[in-house]
Amino acid sequence: MARDITTEPWKVELKAWAPLFRNPFTDIFGCVMTHASGNKCHEFEGRFGDCMEAYGPHRGVKDCRNYFNDLMECQLMTKQFARVDAMQKERARQYKAGELKERYAKPPNIDAY
């Protein structure tokens, strides 16, 4: 099940997105728990942060939903895991039905790369 920004736990997280009071310490240490350090999700987080900054915390919950869903998909990889699980189930079904002779495919040769 894909997580959506409109579910209650994510609304609480969005309210904690920006500090209550901005000061030099929040500016210095605000990047500690982000993906801005070159992680694979840093572009998604940047787009979501820009959208939330533009629309604010109240309207941003509705208008930035797609950016948030992309960020959560990048972090949690729910669609990727569901796709791998579906492929494994299909291969097991084909093996049980006799469509495949071997349960797993042979690995590539050692010097294939």
C-alpha positions in Angstrom: 0.0 0.0 0.0 1.4 3.3 -1.0 1.6 6.0 1.7 -0.2 9.2 1.0 0.3 12.6 2.4 -3.4 12.9 3.5 -3.0 10.1 6.1 -2.9 11.3 9.7 0.7 10.3 10.6 2.1 12.2 7.6 0.2 15.4 8.5 2.0 15.4 11.9 5.3 14.9 10.1 4.6 17.8 7.8 3.8 20.1 10.7 7.3 19.3 12.1 8.9 20.1 8.7 9.9 23.6 9.6 11.2 24.8 13.0 8.8 26.8 15.2 11.4 29.5 15.7 14.1 30.2 13.2 17.5 31.2 14.6 21.2 30.6 13.6 21.2 27.3 15.3 18.3 25.9 13.4 19.9 27.1 10.2 23.2 25.4 11.0 21.9 22.1 12.3 18.8 21.9 10.2 20.6 19.8 7.5 21.6 17.0 9.9 18.6 14.8 9.3 18.1 15.5 5.6 19.0 13.8 2.3 20.9 16.9 1.1 24.3 15.2 1.5 24.2 13.5 -1.9 21.8 10.7 -1.1 19.7 9.3 -3.9 16.6 11.1 -2.5 18.1 14.6 -2.3 16.4 15.9 -5.4 13.0 14.7 -4.3 13.5 16.3 -0.9 14.6 19.5 -2.5 11.5 19.7 -4.7 9.2 18.9 -1.7 10.9 21.5 0.5 10.6 24.1 -2.2 7.0 23.4 -2.7 6.3 23.5 1.1 8.2 26.7 1.4 6.2 28.2 -1.5 2.7 27.1 -0.3 3.2 27.0 3.5 2.2 24.2 5.9 -1.5 24.4 5.5 -2.0 24.7 1.7 1.2 22.7 1.1 -0.4 19.5 2.5 -2.7 19.5 -0.4 -0.6 21.1 -3.2 2.6 19.2 -2.4 1.1 15.8 -2.2 2.9 14.4 -5.3 6.3 15.6 -4.2 5.8 14.1 -0.8 4.7 10.8 -2.3 7.8 10.7 -4.6 10.0 11.4 -1.6 8.4 8.6 0.4 8.7 6.2 -2.5 12.4 7.0 -2.8 13.0 6.5 0.9 10.9 3.4 1.5 11.0 1.8 -2.0 7.5 0.3 -1.6 6.8 0.0 -5.3 10.2 -1.5 -6.0 9.7 -4.1 -3.3 6.2 -4.9 -4.5 7.5 -5.3 -8.1 10.2 -7.7 -7.0 7.7 -9.7 -4.9 5.4 -9.9 -7.8 8.2 -11.2 -10.1 9.2 -13.8 -7.5 5.6 -15.0 -7.1 5.1 -15.3 -10.8 8.3 -17.3 -11.2 7.2 -19.6 -8.4 3.8 -20.0 -10.0 5.4 -20.9 -13.4 7.7 -23.4 -11.7 4.8 -25.1 -9.9 2.8 -25.2 -13.1 5.6 -26.9 -14.9 6.3 -24.0 -17.3 9.9 -23.7 -16.0 12.3 -26.6 -15.6 14.4 -24.9 -13.0 13.2 -22.8 -10.1 15.9 -20.2 -10.5 17.8 -19.0 -13.5 21.5 -19.9 -13.8 23.9 -17.2 -12.7 26.2 -15.6 -15.3 29.7 -16.9 -15.9 32.3 -15.6 -13.5 34.2 -13.6 -16.2 31.0 -12.3 -17.8 31.6 -8.8 -16.6 
